[in-house]
Amino acid sequence: MTVVDRWLQLEGLDNVRDVGGLPIAGGGTTRPGVLLRSASLHYVTPADVRHLVDTFGLSLVLDLRTAREIDRDGPTSVAAAGVETVALSFIPEEGRALPETDEDADPLARNYLGYLADRPANVVEAVRRLAAPQAGPALVHCAAGKDRTGVLVALVLDTVGVERDAVVDDYALSATKVEDMFRRWTTAEGSEMPADLTPHLPRAEAMAQVLATLDREHGGAAGWLLANGLDDSSIVRLRERFAH
């Protein structure tokens, strides 16, 4: 249960890391101990819960999965330990209509922009929760911790002012854990590993395209958040929380 680089080595999680230590444009880095990003907490062990709650001081979990996913897996042990858990799905239960994009748009980028078009209120509320006065250490997750979680974390990091390459690299880092996650899932289900994991890997160019779209249409992630209802004071608090 040590931090190796930014990774946390836990028994029941294969894709959990601190977003601290990333370079901020103009100087400084993001503060460690503010936000973890991870895959679903379905397989956490009692030792994992103790580490997250007692050592890290976790006080808030943002669960970006759908109600169907949450109902299927049941409440998490972290929630049962008393950590506030807020469900903010990025995908409508009834399906989704992806936004119109350039014909050359990366399909994965188009999917990610769909989160923002489908559930802007939930995206904004997630950021508002992270920027709330007196907010404590938080964790955000979806199923694998790479797509929905990747989009939210990228928005936060871009708003804070993290250097663009570092935002994209943090997103793409989840690719190194995809095999471990599938091995855990297939072992638990008694199924076979997929023959090819390539379709499940995050691609840096997709996130770069999402952020470039936000730059072009809103002046960046902060502009998109403000246009969709986030207040200026939340932006200020978010930057104060993360700047180090």
N, C-alpha and C positions, 0 to 999 in steps of 0.2 A: 504494500500500500504506500508506495513512494511515488513522487512525481519524477518522471523521466522526461526531460525536456518539458513540454507542456502536457504530456499524457499522464493520466492517473491510471495506475495499475490496480484494477479491482477484479474481484473474482467473477462477477456476473455481468460485467460490461466490457465490450471490446472496442468501443469508439467513444471514449470520454476524455475530454481535454479542457484545460483552462485557456481562455482566450486572452489571458494576460501576457505581457512581454512582446506585443507586436508594435512595430515602429509607427509613430504618429508623425505625419508630415509636419515639418517645422521643428521637430525635436520632441523627445520624450517617448514613452511607450505606454501601452495599455496596462492598467493595474491588475496584478494577479489577485485571485481570491474574490473577484466580483461576479464572474459568470463562467459556468461550465456549460459545455455543449455535449450531448450524448445521444446514444441510441435509446430505445425504449428501456424503461426500468423494470421490465417484466421478470428478468432473471437475476435481479440483485439479491445478494445473500445478506444474512443478518450482519456479517462483518462489513459488507459494503455500506449498509445503512448506517452503522455506527460511524464509519469513516466520514461519510457525507454529512451526517448531522453533527457529530461531536467534534470532528477534526476540522472539516471545511466550514462548518457553521451554517449549512444550507437552511434557508428560511423560505424559499419560494421555488416551486417547480411550474414551468409553463409547458403544458402538454399540447402539442400541435396536431395530434392524431384526430381522426374522425370519431364520432360517437360510436360507430360500428366497431372500430378497432378497440376502443376503450372497453366497450361492453364485452367484447370477445375475450379480452385478457384479464378483466377484473381490476379492482383497485390495486395500486402498487404498495409494496411494503414501506416505501418512503412516505406515502400519504398516511398509511396506518401509523407511522411513527410521529405523526402530528405536523408534518411539513405542509404548509399551504400549497395546494395543487390546483391550478387553474387550467381548464380545458379551453383552448382557443384554436379550433380546427381551421386549417387553411384551405380545405377542400369541401365544397358543398356535398351533403349526403346524397342529393338527388342527381349528382353528376355535374359536369362543368362545360362551359362554352369558352374555348380558348380565345384570347384576344387576337385581333387582326395584327399581323406583323409582316415585315418584309419577307418576300419569298425565299430569301437566302438566310433567314433566321434559323439558328440552331434549334432543332425540335425541343431539346432540353431547356434552352433559354425560354422558348415560347411557353413551355409548361410552367416554368418558374414565374414568368410574368402573369400567367394565369392565376397564381395564388393572389397576386396583388389586385387583379381585376375581380376575382371571385369574392374574396374576403378582406377587403381593405380595412373594415372596422376591427376585425380580429388582429390583423397585422399591427395596426396602430395601438390597439389596447395592449398587445404584448410589449411593445416598446414603452408605452406609458407605465406599465407595471415595473419594468426594469429601471425606469427613471423616477419612480415614486419617492417622495421625501422619506427618509429613514429606511429605505429599502436595504435589505441585507443580501448576503450571497445567494445567487440564484442559479438554477439549472434549466436549460431549455432542451427539449427532446421531441422527436417524432417517432418513427418506427426504427429507421436505421441511423438517424442523426446526420444525414447527408444532404437531403433535398429540401424539405420544409425547414428544418433546422438551419441548413446552410443558407437559405435565403434570408431568414430573420437575422442570423448572426452577421451576414454580409451587410444588411441594412444598418445594423447597429454600428458596426466597425466603420463603415463609410461615413456615417453621420458623426462619429467621434473624430474622424479625420485620419484614420489609419491609412498608410500608404497603399495605393491601389494594388500593387503587386502582392503585398502582404495579405490583403483581404482575399484575393483570389487564391493565393497559396494555402491559406487556412481552410478555405472551402475544399480545395482539391485534396487536402491531406487525408480526408476520410477514405480515399481510395485505398490507402494502405491497410485499412481494417475491414474491407468488404469481405474478403475470404474468411477471416476469423468469425465475422458475424454470421455468414451463411453456414459455416461449420457448426456453430452453436445451435442455430435454428433447426437445421436438418437433423442434427443429433437428437435434439429434444423431440422432434416430430417423427423420428424414425424414417425419414425420407432420404433420397440421394442428393448429393451436391450437384448443382447445375454444371453442365459440361463446360459452359462458357459464361464467365462472370462479367465480361466486357460491357454488356448492356446495362449493368447495374453500377458501373463506376462513374463517379462524378468527373466532369471534364472541365478543366480550367477555362477553356474558351467559352463555355456556356455562361458561366458566372461573369466573365469579362463582358460578354455581350449584354447581359442583364444590366450591369452597372453602367455600361455605355449608353443604353437606352434611357436609364434614369437621368444620366448626365444631360442627354440631348433634350429630353422632354420636361425635366423638372429641375435641372441644375444640380442633380445628385440625389442621394437617398433622403437627405434632410428635407429637400424641397418636396419630394413625393410625400413624406410623412406630414409635413405642414399642410400640403394641399388636401390631405385626406383626414384632417382633424386633429393632429397632434399640436399641442400648444408650444409656444416658444420657450416657456419656462422648463418644459420637459426636455427639450433639446439641450438647454443650458445645464440642467442637472445631470443628464446622461453624460455629457462631456466632462463634467466635474467628477463624476463617479469613476470614469474610465481613465482619465488622463493621469499620468504618473511621472 
